[in-house]
Amino acid sequence: MAVFDKGGLGIGSEAVRPNPPPPASTLRCLATLRRAAPPPPPAPSPALRPSGACSLHHSSETSDMVIPPPERAARVTRFLKPYLLRMHFSNKYVSAQVIHTPTATVACSASSQEKLLRPNMESTRDVSAAVKIGKLLGERLLLKGIPAVSIHMKREQKYHGKVKAVIDSVREAGVKLL
């Protein structure tokens, strides 16, 4: 950017003027460089080719051939542990659900809030309620054709008390735990 004095009237009257455009000869030279295509690379001679290299990929006849990418296996995470058992314990109720992780949907659930279960339970929040919820969830999983689930415990949950009761009763119902 060039700084000049506007009319030579004083120091405070300076204005900023953009740089002048490049000359036309430079623009023509740049335009011809952009239009020119780079020359094709020379084919390697057989003497320069490594001894173990395939002659198909280095011959001039197959230089236009496109090699497809290798086939990749399907995502493994969908098949390893697709079903996840999550448990929630409030001060009043015990609930457990199995989530199908690839689709993020609930595959099966059981809770002590269900009206059909409440008359059969003495309490809806203790270890005996957790045992009944685990047993019911295991039976529902087998009816839906889900033979195995993996367990997700929150950081503060330990394999003790209600958590142990739910997990053991699901296992006793015939569902494998991964």
JOBELJO-V641644 format. One record per pair of residues at least 24 apart in sequence whose ideal C-beta (glycine too) atoms are under 7 Angstrom apart, sorted by sequence separation. I is the first residue (numbers start at 1). GAP is how many residues later the second one is. If there is no record, write none. Layout:
I/GAP + I/GAP
This chain:
78/24 + 83/24 + 110/26 + 149/26 + 151/26 + 110/27 + 148/27 + 147/28 + 148/28 + 149/28 + 150/28 + 108/29 + 147/29 + 149/29 + 94/30 + 110/30 + 148/30 + 93/31 + 94/31 + 134/31 + 138/31 + 142/31 + 92/32 + 93/32 + 108/32 + 130/32 + 134/32 + 138/32 + 142/32 + 92/33 + 108/33 + 133/33 + 134/33 + 137/33 + 142/33 + 91/34 + 127/34 + 131/34 + 134/34 + 135/34 + 139/34 + 141/34 + 94/35 + 127/35 + 130/35 + 134/35 + 138/35 + 94/36 + 108/36 + 130/36 + 134/36 + 138/36 + 96/37 + 107/37 + 138/37 + 96/38 + 108/38 + 127/38 + 131/38 + 135/38 + 94/39 + 107/39 + 96/41 + 98/43 + 98/48 + 98/51 + 83/63 + 85/64 + 84/65 + 85/65 + 83/66 + 84/66 + 85/66 + 86/66 + 83/67 + 85/67 + 84/68 + 94/68 + 81/69 + 96/70 + 89/73 + 87/76 + 87/79 + 85/85 + 81/97
